[in-house]
Amino acid sequence: MSATTSARSVTPVAKEMSFLDRYLAVWILAAMAAGLLLGRFVPGLDRALDSVQVGGISVPIAVGLLVMMYPVLAKVRYDETHRVTGDRKLLGLSLLLNWIIGPAFMFTLAWVFLPDLPEFRTGLIIVGLARCIAMVFIWNDLACGDREAAAVLVAINSVFQVVAFGALGWFYLQVLPSWLGLETVSAEFSVWAIVGSVLVFLGIPLLAGFGTRVVGERAKGREWYEGTFLPRIGPWALYGLLFTIVLLFAMQGEAITTRPLDVSRMAVPLLLYFVLMFFFSLLVSRAVGLNYAKSTSVAFTASGNNFELAIAVSIGTFGIASGQALAGVVGPLIEVPVLVGLVYVALWLGPRLFPGDSSLPRRARTTVPTPAPGADPS
């Protein structure tokens, strides 16, 4: 039996991206470099930025994150989230990856690579406990993941963050090390700091995005809202991302540039964590039957971390000049460029891991084989 098939048509999705999106890695590296240089060579800038706080939350960083998250959350079709909340595979897998595998994996990496540096080790464990509720929307959107799934998973992570963060911190810093005969660390986490982080970094942009969609669709319809309004506000997500990165690294630029060896030692376990968690989550999601879009959402929510919360908790518990706080800052130093790279990896791997999947980006789908006239279709 013979049959001829049409050539496999896979157009690189990156070519369809806007100029800003296509060279996002360049802009992010430039923003990181600019922030580090500002923090290193502008005296007192870090203290000036850090002093602008309300309830322990940095106002400049909060502004950047709100500008970053609002356009992405305005894109979510909230009337379609019901198809996600009923997907037990998706929800169960995400909870397993985020609250059992992720923290345990970071605990293991921290002890393997930093056994002689307790402050940095503790800082990395705290990073592992803070599940992502902000930048994951950017990575998921760029990789054409399922927006509604990402919104639901982040909302669930936020609830678990409030309820479980303190208990998990106690378990991984005191209980588990004592069982294993390792050094323990005493730390008290402010529940209000965690609640404040969730309300500001997720609650405000979520309400704004939901409200904008409801009002916009009622006033002018979905076609105008998604075809005219969203393209206008879309670029502001990346402007907010770049602004936040500049501020974050400006606040800790001197600490990072004056301790390159410490940064490099923390970079190794962080790099392994982000990359391995992403690939493991993507492959497991595929294995349980999730499509490309949902698998991508699961992978990014599982591999990303809430560095805003990790930094706030570390500073509030151990002080701004502590090794724990520095570890929290090194987190996004590694996470941001790595997850940007994983966006392109996801777009490249999508048609190879999920051939013919209808949730793939439109131009990345594999053309269905077409039998030649008269050929046996089998």
Salt bridges, closest charged atoms under 4 A:
GLU16 OE2 - ARG362 NH2 3.64
GLU16 OE2 - ARG363 NH1 3.13
ASP79 OD2 - ARG222 NH2 3.03
GLU80 OE2 - ARG77 NH1 3.36
GLU80 OE1 - ARG83 NE 3.94
ASP87 OD2 - LYS294 NZ 2.91
ASP116 OD1 - ARG265 NH2 2.90
ASP141 OD2 - LYS75 NZ 2.96
ASP141 OD1 - ARG147 NE 2.54
ASP146 OD2 - ARG83 NH1 2.84
GLU148 OE1 - ARG83 NH2 2.94
GLU183 OE1 - ARG121 NH2 3.45
GLU217 OE2 - ARG213 NH1 2.45
GLU217 OE2 - ARG222 NE 2.76
GLU226 OE1 - ARG77 NH2 2.66
GLU226 OE2 - ARG213 NH2 3.17
ASP262 OD2 - ARG259 NE 3.05
